[in-house]
Amino acid sequence: MAKINVPDSDNTVRLRAIDAQTKMSVSAKGFVQPALTGHENLNLTSVTFLIEHAELDKRVLFDCGARKDFENFSPRIKERLNLNVRGLKIEKDVHEVVEEAGIKLEELDSMIWSHWHWDHHGAPEKYPPSVEIVVGPGFREHFIPAYPTVPDAIFLDANFANRTVREVFFDDAFKIGNFRAHDFFGDGSFYLLDTPGHAIGHMCGLARTTPSTFVMLGGDICHFGGSFRPSPSIPLPDPVPSSHLDAHLPIPCPCSVFTDIHPAGSDSDLAKTTPFFEVTSSPQSAYLDRAEATSSIRELQKFDQDPNILVCIAHDPTLLNVLPFLNYEPDKDLNDWQEKQLKEKAQWGWLNELPRGGKPGRPMLVEGVWKEGELIKDFTKLAASIY
């Protein structure tokens, strides 16, 4: 199996996952290809993370999810949401989950945004001004100043008022795998990785959970498990374990059910060891640069093949059935993920989204946009309260 060379360190962080209480259904063609009949939509949930460094007394969020008060997005984001969202329901803000777990927002030091998209930056003005925002390369140039200073801006001036926005610098001299890396705490316990392709300044995290094990916080480096699985070191099992599949199918399920729809076609060996999908080439692509995104996903695959690294992309619904979450089990963390075999348990859940046995894939998680039990038809009609 592939091994990623990470600098040695005995320093670790405590890592807890947060269910960002978001359900989304989006057009699959904006994210992956080839198009499969019966897989026209991608169902996305949202996972963020709380990182704690006990010795330094530091607490950091990695991603802040979406905000449930849609009215307080900028006018430009509201227009984009009108065009792109098929289904959306946000039941709680990440900052609310954190507070309900008994953690005061004043105890946080930083909120790291994997990238600038609306479903990752939360409601920053709800956090105390002492909580800095940490962003990737190019963020300040493209997004500050904000609305209303810049009429068509993505963000609001209120999002950054009286708050430090720190842009990470990546040096070509320090890499983990082939990603440029930044040692966030300066002691090898948590790294940020420069992972371009999806959006300006996109970053992943690499949290050291024991001296020899890590969790990769994937953000939106890709949006679907079938974009980087299976792989030569992690081939599609035959049969696919019943624990990974919905009960409506025969159990155990032969992998031929899935290799039959793989773009490799009749080459079953290739279908068992190469990802099902590649980055879309659609004009409506969610990826800023297809070539860079493809390169980043190929490198992600190497991390996934390392038995000491658990990869968690932000929008993988399988994670909600596998990981412990701050929302529901606040005393549990991910530091013993290897002992509990969470990597193996999370690998093949994405197969449930695919068509098989003459049946379409999983239906939309949510149809239409919902806010407090009401169907929202036009984001731009919602009156803002903070600008």
C-alpha positions in Angstrom: 0.0 0.0 0.0 1.0 3.6 -0.6 2.7 5.4 2.3 2.7 9.2 2.7 5.9 10.5 4.3 4.8 12.9 7.1 7.6 14.4 9.3 7.9 12.5 12.6 6.4 14.1 15.7 5.0 12.9 19.1 2.6 15.9 19.2 -1.0 15.3 18.5 -4.4 17.1 18.5 -7.7 15.9 19.7 -10.1 15.7 16.7 -13.9 15.8 17.0 -16.3 15.7 14.0 -19.3 18.0 13.8 -22.5 17.2 11.9 -23.2 20.5 10.3 -26.9 19.6 10.1 -27.1 20.2 6.3 -28.8 18.2 3.6 -28.3 19.2 -0.1 -29.2 17.7 -3.4 -27.4 19.1 -6.5 -27.0 18.2 -10.1 -24.4 15.4 -10.5 -23.2 16.7 -13.9 -21.8 19.8 -12.1 -19.4 17.6 -10.2 -18.7 14.2 -11.9 -18.7 12.4 -15.2 -19.6 10.2 -16.9 -23.3 10.7 -16.4 -25.2 7.7 -15.3 -28.9 7.2 -15.8 -30.4 7.0 -12.3 -27.7 9.0 -10.8 -28.7 12.5 -11.9 -28.3 14.0 -8.4 -25.6 14.1 -5.8 -26.8 13.9 -2.2 -24.5 15.9 0.1 -24.4 16.2 3.8 -21.8 18.4 5.6 -19.1 17.5 8.2 -16.8 20.0 9.9 -14.2 19.5 12.7 -13.1 20.8 16.1 -9.3 20.6 16.6 -7.9 20.9 20.1 -4.3 21.2 21.1 -4.2 20.6 24.9 -0.6 21.7 25.5 -1.0 25.0 23.7 -4.6 25.5 25.0 -5.8 26.1 21.4 -9.2 25.3 19.9 -9.7 25.6 16.1 -12.6 24.9 13.8 -12.0 23.4 10.4 -14.8 24.7 8.3 -18.0 26.2 9.7 -20.7 24.7 7.5 -23.6 26.7 6.0 -25.7 29.3 7.7 -29.4 28.7 8.2 -30.3 32.4 8.0 -30.2 32.5 4.2 -31.4 36.1 4.2 -27.9 37.1 5.4 -26.0 35.9 2.4 -24.8 38.6 0.1 -27.0 39.5 -2.8 -24.6 37.8 -5.2 -24.7 34.5 -3.3 -28.5 34.7 -3.2 -28.6 35.0 -7.0 -26.2 32.0 -7.3 -28.3 29.9 -5.0 -31.4 30.6 -7.0 -29.7 29.1 -10.0 -27.8 26.1 -8.6 -29.6 24.5 -5.6 -32.2 21.8 -6.2 -32.6 20.8 -2.5 -31.4 22.4 0.7 -32.3 22.1 4.4 -30.1 23.5 7.2 -31.3 22.7 10.7 -28.6 24.3 12.8 -25.5 26.5 12.6 -22.1 25.0 13.5 -21.6 27.7 16.2 -24.9 26.5 17.8 -23.6 22.9 17.8 -20.4 24.0 19.5 -22.2 26.0 22.2 -24.6 23.1 22.9 -21.7 20.8 23.4 -20.6 23.1 26.3 -17.8 25.0 24.5 -18.0 28.7 24.6 -17.3 30.5 21.3 -14.8 32.7 23.3 -12.7 29.6 23.8 -12.1 29.3 20.1 -8.9 30.7 18.6 -9.4 30.3 14.9 -11.9 29.2 12.2 -10.1 27.7 9.2 -12.1 27.8 6.0 -11.1 25.1 3.5 -12.4 27.6 0.9 -14.7 30.5 0.4 -18.0 28.7 -0.7 -21.2 29.5 1.2 -21.6 26.1 2.7 -18.2 26.3 4.5 -17.9 29.7 6.0 -20.9 29.7 8.3 -22.0 32.9 10.0 -18.6 34.5 10.9 -20.1 37.6 12.5 -21.7 35.4 15.1 -18.3 34.5 16.5 -16.4 36.8 18.9 -13.9 39.2 17.2 -11.1 37.3 19.0 -11.7 34.3 16.7 -9.5 34.8 13.6 -10.4 33.6 10.2 -7.7 31.5 8.4 -7.9 31.2 4.7 -5.9 29.9 1.7 -3.8 31.8 -0.9 -5.5 34.5 -2.9 -8.5 35.0 -0.5 -7.8 38.6 0.5 -7.2 39.7 -3.1 -10.4 38.3 -4.4 -12.9 38.7 -1.4 -11.9 41.7 0.7 -13.3 44.4 0.8 -16.8 42.9 0.7 -20.5 44.0 0.3 -21.7 46.7 0.4 -18.3 48.3 -0.2 -18.1 46.2 -3.3 -21.7 45.8 -4.7 -21.2 42.4 -6.3 -19.0 40.9 -3.6 -19.4 37.3 -2.3 -19.0 38.2 1.4 -20.3 41.0 3.6 -18.2 43.7 5.3 -19.9 42.5 8.5 -18.3 39.1 8.1 -14.9 40.5 8.7 -15.5 43.6 10.9 -13.0 43.9 13.8 -11.6 40.5 13.0 -8.2 39.2 11.9 -8.2 37.4 8.5 -4.9 35.4 8.2 -3.9 34.1 4.8 -1.7 31.0 4.8 1.6 31.1 3.0 2.7 27.8 1.4 6.4 27.3 0.5 7.5 24.9 -2.2 10.3 23.7 0.0 7.9 21.9 2.4 5.5 19.3 1.0 3.5 16.3 2.4 2.9 13.9 -0.5 2.9 16.3 -3.4 0.9 19.0 -1.6 2.6 22.1 -0.3 2.1 22.1 3.4 2.0 24.5 6.4 2.6 23.4 10.0 -0.3 25.2 11.7 0.8 24.9 15.3 4.5 24.6 14.5 5.0 21.2 16.2 3.8 18.6 13.6 0.4 18.0 15.2 -1.7 19.6 12.5 -0.9 20.6 8.9 -2.8 22.6 6.2 -2.3 21.4 2.7 -2.5 23.5 -0.5 -5.1 21.5 -2.6 -6.1 23.6 -5.7 -8.7 23.0 -8.3 -12.1 23.3 -6.7 -12.0 27.0 -5.6 -9.6 29.9 -4.9 -7.4 29.1 -2.0 -8.7 25.6 -1.3 -7.0 23.8 1.6 -7.2 20.4 3.3 -6.2 19.6 6.8 -4.0 16.7 8.1 -4.6 16.1 11.8 -2.1 13.8 13.7 -4.4 11.7 15.9 -1.6 9.5 17.3 2.2 9.8 16.5 1.6 7.5 13.5 -2.0 8.0 12.4 -3.8 10.9 10.7 -7.2 12.1 9.6 -7.2 14.1 6.3 -9.9 16.8 6.5 -10.7 16.9 2.8 -13.1 19.8 2.5 -14.2 19.9 -1.2 -11.1 18.5 -2.8 -13.8 16.3 -4.3 -17.5 15.7 -3.5 -18.1 12.0 -4.0 -16.3 8.8 -2.8 -16.4 7.4 -6.3 -14.1 10.2 -7.5 -11.1 8.6 -5.7 -12.2 5.0 -5.0 -11.6 2.2 -5.7 -7.8 2.2 -6.2 -5.0 -0.3 -6.8 -4.4 -0.6 -3.1 -8.1 -0.5 -2.1 -9.9 -2.5 -4.8 -13.6 -3.0 -4.9 -14.3 -6.1 -2.7 -16.1 -9.1 -4.1 -18.6 -9.4 -2.6 -19.2 -5.9 -1.3 -19.7 -6.3 2.5 -23.4 -6.2 3.4 -22.6 -3.7 6.2 -21.9 -1.1 3.5 -25.1 -1.5 1.6 -28.8 -0.7 2.0 -30.8 -3.8 2.9 -33.1 -3.6 -0.2 -30.4 -5.4 -2.3 -29.5 -9.1 -2.2 -26.8 -9.7 0.5 -23.9 -10.2 -0.1 -23.8 -8.1 -3.2 -21.4 -9.1 -6.0 -19.1 -6.4 -7.1 -20.1 -7.1 -10.7 -23.3 -5.2 -9.9 -21.1 -2.1 -9.7 -18.4 -2.9 -12.2 -21.1 -3.3 -14.8 -21.7 0.5 -14.6 -18.0 1.5 -14.3 -16.7 3.5 -17.3 -14.0 0.9 -17.7 -16.7 -1.2 -19.3 -15.9 -4.9 -19.8 -12.5 -4.7 -18.1 -13.6 -5.9 -14.7 -10.1 -5.9 -13.2 -9.7 -2.2 -14.2 -13.1 -1.4 -12.9 -12.2 -2.9 -9.5 -9.1 -0.7 -9.1 -9.9 2.7 -10.7 -12.3 5.4 -9.5 -15.8 5.4 -11.0 -15.8 9.1 -11.9 -13.6 12.0 -13.0 -14.0 15.7 -12.6 -16.8 17.0 -14.8 -16.1 19.0 -18.0 -19.5 20.5 -17.9 -19.7 24.3 -18.4 -21.7 24.4 -15.1 -18.8 22.7 -13.3 -18.4 23.4 -9.6 -14.6 23.2 -10.1 -12.6 26.3 -10.9 -9.8 24.4 -12.7 -10.5 20.9 -14.0 -6.8 20.0 -14.6 -5.7 21.2 -11.1 -8.7 19.5 -9.5 -7.9 16.2 -11.3 -4.3 16.4 -10.1 -5.4 17.1 -6.5 -7.8 14.2 -6.5 -5.1 11.8 -7.8 -2.9 12.9 -5.0 -5.8 12.5 -2.5 -6.0 8.9 -3.7 -2.5 8.3 -2.5 -3.4 9.6 0.9 -6.5 7.3 1.0 -4.3 4.3 0.1 -2.1 4.9 3.2 -3.4 2.6 5.9 -2.5 5.2 8.6 -4.6 8.0 7.0 -8.4 8.3 7.3 -9.8 10.5 4.5 -13.0 12.5 5.3 -14.3 14.7 2.5 -16.8 17.3 3.7 -19.9 16.1 1.9 -19.8 12.3 2.3 -23.1 11.1 3.7 -21.5 7.8 4.8 -19.6 9.6 7.5 -22.8 10.4 9.3 -23.3 6.7 9.8 -19.7 5.9 10.8 -18.1 8.7 12.8 -18.9 9.9 16.4 -20.1 13.5 16.4 -19.8 16.4 18.8 -23.6 16.9 18.4 -24.5 13.5 19.8 -21.5 12.1 21.7 -19.5 15.1 22.8 -17.0 13.1 24.8 -16.0 10.9 21.9 -13.3 11.8 19.3 -11.6 10.4 16.2 -8.2 9.7 17.7 -8.9 6.0 17.9 -10.2 5.7 14.4 -7.7 3.0 13.4 -8.5 0.8 16.3 -12.2 1.1 15.6 -11.7 0.4 11.9 -13.5 3.6 10.8 -11.6 3.7 7.6 -12.8 0.3 6.5 -16.4 1.1 7.6 -16.5 4.3 5.5 -15.0 3.1 2.3 -17.9 1.8 0.3 -21.0 3.6 1.5 -21.0 5.8 -1.6 -22.1 2.7 -3.6 -25.5 3.2 -2.2 -26.0 6.3 -4.2 -25.5 4.5 -7.5 -28.1 2.8 -9.8 -28.0 -1.0 -9.6 -30.2 -4.0 -10.2 -32.3 -2.1 -12.7 -33.2 0.5 -10.0 -32.1 4.1 -9.9 -29.8 5.4 -7.3 -30.8 6.9 -3.9 -33.5 9.5 -4.3 -32.9 13.2 -3.4 -32.2 13.8 0.3 -34.3 16.9 0.1 -36.4 18.5 -2.7 -36.7 22.3 -2.7 -35.2 24.8 -0.3 -36.6 24.8 3.2 -36.2 27.4 5.9 -38.1 26.9 9.2 -40.6 24.6 7.6 -41.4 26.9 4.7 -40.4 26.4 1.0 -38.2 29.1 -0.3 -38.6 29.9 -4.0 -36.5 33.0 -4.3 -33.5 33.8 -2.2 -33.3 37.3 -3.4 -36.7 38.1 -1.8 -35.4 37.4 1.7 -34.7 40.6 3.7 -31.3 40.7 5.3 -30.7 41.8 8.9 -27.0 42.4 9.0 -26.3 44.7 6.1 
